[in-house]
Amino acid sequence: MGGGGVTEPIETTAVVAPADDAPIPSTIRGTLRQIAMIAAPSVVTMTSYSAMQFIDRMMVKEIGPEPKYIAAQGTAGITTWTLMTFCVGLTGVISSFVSQNLGAGKPERGAAYAWASMWISLAFWLMVMVPGALLARQFFGVFGHEPEVLALEVEYAAVAMGGAVFTLTSKGLHNYFFGLHKPAIVAVAVVLGNLTNVFANTVLIFGPEGLDLGARPDAWYGFVWPALTAFTDTGAWVAQSLGLPAMGLAGAALGTVVGTVVEWAVPFVAFMSPGHHEKYKSRSSWRPAMLMFKDIARVGWPAGLMFLNELVLWNYMMAFLTPRAAVRAAEVAGQSAEVAQAAGTSATTTGFIALQWMHLSFMPAVGISIAMQAMVGKAVGAKRPDDAARTSWLGLGITIGYMGLCALVFVVFARPMIAFFVNTDTPPDEAERIIRLGVQIMIAAAVFQVFDAVAIIMSAVLRGAGDTVWPGVATVISSWVCIFGLGHLLLEVAPGIGGLSPWIGAAAYIIVFGLLLMVRFLGGKWRTMRLVHDDEIHNLPPDEMAPGTSPGAS
């Protein structure tokens, strides 16, 4: 990838109108227009992630008719993300620091926070992700999954965790550009990265034999058939030319890593480009600065804890509680141990299929929330909390409308949506078991869609203002009470519910958490928070602080 060929087009197209230093308009129409212009690239980014995951899972299900491949990929994938989430949440506040300094007229200070996030990410990868990859077998063995599933989980996770350095360092850069109101750079990076991932999958998963789409009897390939055919045919040729064998699930993990390298490279090249450096001094603040680390740690640890806690519980729910609930239901029904364990694998597969559809609902909402965090941070940095409040309400209304529509789709089309991810060679009785449970989960998801919209937007709004501690405490308490507590309670008192019981607990958590965040927002404490240090620092030697940087919150 040529540096100049990527950087100049990105820089000239990424300055979103209105200009990144313009205030939020005073009218509803003007605010909506600015939300749309800033949120659109973010929504494209998140939707692209969902599309990539869709295609990734579609390819994985074609490895074989057994549900073990999706179950293993889902468990290993969410576990890898769980290990990364504290760092991702910690560096996620970069957007707030950058946007508030942008609103305060000091945009060049943001680059120091971007560099700090990359140093933090590199250290976290060495201390957490590398040991995780080396100890994957011991870790996944705790779940008690079938031996074949365990082997696949270890295979996938070792590759994903080893390549996580690119994911971690790219997140800080992405949040930097989001905070700078240049989300198009991230959108370009993610779209190119996802296309790379899809092509790498065709080469690495299926090898020289490729994936024969034309031979498949299921018509659901029709809407992406031309693009996928081009990818798979070319991928088979590349694999044959390079002598690469079919790697199966490990190939899916490696393909994701290859795509993530592109997601990191594009914003890094833009960040280091001469034009960007001239305006934002991005090359001048590369040295590790303790002030930046302290700022990020002080404001970011609650967000990191919040993300980590949530993913730990979701991972626990998907990898342990859901299959355990299905096994318990089978045992109560008097079925054999072998049948009960198979039911657990099917329930895990079903949960990840349903979650894949939920991504199409909440990932665009997350895209809108990224814009909300940046816009609210900019308004708060400019000491205009009323603009921040108006933006928040408008963003919330848009998100509720979208996710409400998704809820309706979940109810009406639940059965074909679940069947979409069931391999056509799966035995009919097992396929029906997956679909039946999947329909129940989709209806449960429909119930909490609107509350999920509230939680996603309000969390980003509060984070943009620098309010991270209260939401972090709220999510820890409500998630453990609902997902862990209620999930286990239903497993014991109503075992016949089976694999649906953990999802009832998850629905309760999202409803409670959304309401708590709304109460916090209405309380107005966030209006008095600010992350910008108004005074320059004169008591540090020049080589200990990059030009134009700030110690952050005062």
N, C-alpha and C positions, 0 to 999 in steps of 0.2 A: 504494500500500500504506500503510495507516494505521499510524503508529508505535504508538499505544496498543493498537490492535486486535491487533497481532502480539505485543507484548512481554508483556503480562500473562499470557495463556494459556501462553506459552513458559516464563516464569519459574515459574509455579505447577506446571507439570507436569514441568519438567526436573530438579528436585532428586531425583535417583535414590535410592531406598531400597536399602540403608541410607544415612543422611545422609552428605554429602560429607566431613564431618570425622570419621567413624567409622573405627576401625581395621579391618584385615582380620581376619575371624573366625579363631579358632584351630582350627576343625574343617574337615575336607574338605568336608562338606556345606555349611557356612556359606560357605566360600570359593567353592565352585561357584555358590552362589546369588548371591553378590556379583559374580562374574565374569559370570554371565548377565545381571544387572540393568544392569551397566555396559557390557557388550559388545553387548547386544541393539540399542540405538540405533546403535552404531557399525557393526554388521553391516547394519542397515537402510540406513545411509548408503552403505556400499560396494556393497551389492546394488542400491540405487537407481541408483548410477552405472552399474553393469553393465547394468541394464535400459534406462537411457537410451541407452547406447551401442548396445545391441541394436536398439532401435527406430530410432535414428539411422541405423544401417547398413542396416536393412531399407528405410528410405525412400530412402536414397542408391542402393541397387541398383535401385530402380524408376525412376530417372532415364533409364536406357537399358540395353539388353541387353549392352553391352560391359563387360568387366571393368575398364576404365580408371577408372571412377568410384570404386570401392572402393579400388583401388590408389592413386589420387591422394589420396583422403581419408585413407587409412591413413598414407601417407608424410608428407603435410603435417601431420597430427595428431601423429604421434610426433616429428616434427622440432620442432614448436612446443613440445611437452612437454620435449624434450631441452634446448632453450634455457632453459626455466623451471626445470629440475630442481635446479640448484645452489641457487637461491634457495629453492625448496620444501624441499629437504633442510636448508638452513641454518636456516630458521625452524621446521622440524619439531621442533627441540629445545625450542621454547617449552613444549610439553606437559611435558617433563621438569622444567624450571624451575618451572612452575606447580604441578605435582603434588608436587614435593619441598618447596616452600614450604607447600603445603597440609598435607602430613604433619607439617611442623615447627610447625604452628599459626600460620603467617603468610600466609594466603591472599591478603591484600590486596596483597602484593608482586607477584603475578602480572600485574596489569594493566599495569605498566610494561613488561614483556616483550612483551605483546600490542601496545602502541603502538609499541615499537621494531621489531617485526616488520613492522608496516604501513609505517613510514618506510623500512625497508630494501627492502620490496617495491616501493614507489613509485620509489625511486632505481634499482632494478634494471630496472624496466620502461622507464624513460627511457633508461638506458644500454645495454640489451641488446635488449629486445623491439621497441622502435620502430625502431632501425636494422635489425633483422632483417626487419621488415615491408617496409622500404624497399628492402632488398637481396635480397628473396626470389627473384627471377628468377636472379640471379647464383649464389645459393647452390644452388638446386635443379638448375641447369644442370650442376653437377658430377656428378650421378648418371648422366647419359647416358640418361635415359628417353626414350620416344617423345615427339615434339613435342606431341601432344594431351594426353598425361599431364602433361607439364611445365607446360603452360598451366593445367590444372586445379589442380595442386599450388600454383602461385603464387597463383591466385585464392583458394584456401581459406586458405593460410597468411597472406596479407596481412591478411585479416579477423581470423583467430584470434589472430595476434600483436598486432595493434592493440588488441584487446579483452582482452588477457591481464592488464591491470592489475587487473581484478576477480577473476580467478582467483588471482593472487599475493597480494593483500591479504586475500582471504577465507581462504586457507590458514592464515595466522597466527592469525586469529580462531577458526577451527575448532580448531586445536591448543590455543589458550587454554582453550576450553570443554571439550575432551577432558581436559586436565590438571586442570581444576577439577572433574572427574567430573560434568559436566553435558552428556553427549553428545546428549541428546534435542533440544537447541537446534539442533545441527548436523544431526541427522536431519530435523527439520522444514524447515530451510533447503534441504537437498539435495533432498528429495522435492518441495517446491514449485518449486525451480529446475528440476528435471528435467521436471516437468509443463509448466512454462512453455516449456522447450526443445522438447518434443514439439509443443506447439501452434504455437510460432513456426516450426518446421520445415514444418508443413502449409501455413502461410501463405506462407513465403518460398521453399521449394523448388519447389512445384508451382503457386503462384499461383492465379488464378481457376478454372482447370480442375480443380484438386484432384487427389486420388489416389482413383480409383474402386476401392475394395476389393472391391465386389461383383462386378466384372467379372473379377477375377483367377481363373484356373483352379486355382491352387495352394491347397490346403486348409489350409496351415499358418497362415493368418491367423485361423483359427477361434477360437483361445483368447484372442485380444485383439481380435476383430472389433468387438464393441459399442463399446468405448472408442475404438478407432482410427477407427471410422466417425463417431462424434460429433466427434472432433477434426478429421478431414479435411473433413467437410461444413461445419462452422463456419469452419474455416480458409479454405476456398474462398470462402465468403461474405464474410469479412473482407477477403481479398485483392481481391475484386471491388469491395467498397465503398470501399476505400482506393486503388484503381487500381494495385495492386502487381503487377508482372509476375512470372512464374516465374523464379527466380534460379538454379535448379539447385544445383550444389555450393556456390557462394558463399552461397546461402540456408541451407544446412546449417551453415556456419561462423557466420553471423550469428545463427542460432537458438541456437547454443551460447553465444554471447556474451550474448544476452538472458537466457538461463537462468542464466548465471553471475552476472549483476547481482543476481538474486534471492538466489542463494546467499550473496552478500556482504551484501546489505541486511538480511536477517533477523538474523544474529548481531550485526551492527553496531548495529541498533536495540536488541537485547537488552543488548548491552554498555553502551550509553549510557543505558539506562533508569534512572529514579530509584531503583527498588528495588535494582538491581544496584550502582549507584554507592554507595548508602548502606552496603551490606555490604562491597563490595570496592574502593571508591575508584577506580572505573574512569575517571572524568572528570578526576581530579586529576593524572594522570601522562602527559598527552598531549605535553608538551614533549620533543623529542629529548634523550635522556640517554646520554652517552658510556659510562657504566658498563654500561648494558644492551647497547649495541652491542658492547662488548668481550666481555661474557659470552657473547652469542650467537655472536660470531665465534670465540671460543676453543673452545667446545664444539661448535658447529655446523658448522665448516668441514669436518671429516672426513665428517660425514653428507652435507653438500652435495656434496663431491667423490665420495663413494660413489654417490649418486643420479645425478650428472652422468655419471660414468664408465659406469655401467650403462646409462643411456639412450643415451649416445653409441654404445656397442657394439650395443645392440639396434637402434637406428636404422640403424647401418651394416649390421647383419645383414639387416634387413628391406628396406632401400632399395637396398643395393648387392650384398651378398654372395649373398643368395637369388636375385635375378634373374640375377646373373652366373653362379652355379652352374648355373641352368637353361639359360642361353645356351650355356655351355661344354658341357653334355651334348648339346645339339642340334647344336652344331658337330662334336663327336666322332662323332655319329651321321650326319654328312654332310648335314644339312639346310641350307637356304638361310639367308642373313643375315636376311631378312624373317621367316621362320618362327621362327628362333632368338630374335629380339627379341620377337616375340609370346609365345613361351614364357616369356621373362623377365617380361613383364607378368602373365601368368597365374600364375606362381609367386609374385609379390608379392601378388596378390589372394588366393591360397590361404593364404599365411602370415598375412595379416590376418584372414581368416575363421577360421582355427584359433585365432589369438590371441584373437578375440572370445569363443570358447567357453572358453578358459582364464581369461578374466576372471571367469566365473561360478564358477570354482574358487578363484582366489587373492584376489578382491576381498572375499568374506566372511571369508576368512582374514586379510586386512589389517584388516578391522573388528575381529576378535578381537585382533589385535596392537596396535591402538590402545588397547584396554582394558588389555592387558598393560603397555604402556609407562606408562600413567597409574597403574595399581595398583602396579607395581614402583617407580615414582618416588615415590609416596606412602609406601610401606613403607620405602624407603631413606632418605627424608627424615625419617621417624620413628625411624630407627636400628633397624629390625626386618628384617634381611636374610633371616632364616629364613622370615618371612611372604612375602617377595618370591620366594624359591626355591619354596615350595609353590605359590604362585599360578602361577609360570612353568611348572612341570611339569603342572599341571592344564590350563592353557591350551594347552600343547603337545599333550597327549593328545587334547583336543577337536578341535584343528585337524588333527592327523594322521588321526583317524577320518573327518572330513569330506572331506579331500582324497584319502584312500584310496578312498572311495566314488566320488568324481569320476573317479579313474583307471579304475575298473571301467566306469563309464558311457562314458568316452572310447573304450575298447576295443570295447565291445559295440555302441555306436550311432555309431561314427565316420562311416560313410557317409551316413546320413540327416542327421547334424548338419552336415556340410560342404555337402550338397545344399541345405540350408535357405537358404543365402545365395546360391545361384546363380540368377540371373534365368532365368525359364522360356523366354525367347526366345533365350537363349545357344545357339549352334550345338552340336549333340550331341557332336561330337568334342572341342570345347574344354571343354564342361561336364565330360565324362568325364576329361579331363586334370586339371582342377582338383580333381575329387573324388578321383581316384586319389592324387595327391600329398597332398591334405588328410588322407586316411586314414592315410598313413604318418606325417605330422606329429602327428596325434592320438595315435598309438601311442607316438611318442617322448615326447610330453607326459605320457602315462600313466606312463612309466617314472620321471620325476622328480617326480611329485606329492608323495610323502611327504617327499622331501628339500626340496622347496620349502616345505612346511609348517614344517620345522625352521628353514630360513633365515629365513622371515618372522617367526616367533615369537621366535627367539633374537636376531635383529637388534633387534627392538623392546624386548626385555627388557634387553639391554645398553645400548641408547640411553636407556631409562628410568633406568638407574643412572648415566648419564653416561659410559659406556664407548663412545666413538665412534672413537677413533684406530685401534685395532687392527682392528676390523671394516672400517674404511675402507681400510686398507692391504691387508687380505685380499681384499676384493672387487676392487680394482684388479689385483692380481697374478693371481688365479684367473680373472677374466673375460678378461683379455688373452691368457692362455695358452690357455684353452679356446675362447672364442668366436672370437677373431681368429686365434690360432695354429692350433688344430685345424681350424677352419673352412676356412682357406686351404690347409692341408695336404691335407685330404680333396678339396678342389676340384682340386688338382694331381695327387695320386696315384690318386684314384678319381673321375674326372669323371663317370662313368656314374651315380653316385648322384644327381646333379642337385640340385634344390632342397631335398632332404632333408639334405644334408651340413651346412649351417649349423645346423640344428636338433639334429644329433648333438653339435656343439660346445656349443650352448646347454644341452643336457641334462647334459653333462659338467660344465659350469660350476656349474649349480645343485646337483648332487650334491656336488661338491668344496666349494663355499661353505657349504652346509648343515652338512657334517661339520666344517669349520673353526670355525664359530660354536659348534657344540656343544662342541668341545674348549675354546674360550675360556670358555664359561659354566661348564663343569665345573672349570676352573682356579680360579674363585672370586675373581679380581682385582676384579670388579665390586662385591663385598661391601664393599670399603673406600672406595668412591667416594661423594662427596656434593657436590651443587651448591648447598646452602644455606649462606649466610654467617651464622654464628651471632650476630655482633656488629652492633649498629647503627653507622652511620657518622656521625661527628661533625665531620669535617674538611672538609665541603663547605658552601658557602653554601646557604641554603634554596631559592633559585631555580634551582639546578643539579641538584636531585634531587627527584623527586616524593615526597610523603609515603609512608612505609612501604616504599620500595623497597630492594632489596638489590643488592650488587655481584656476587652469584652465587657461583660456585665459589670456595672458599678454597684 
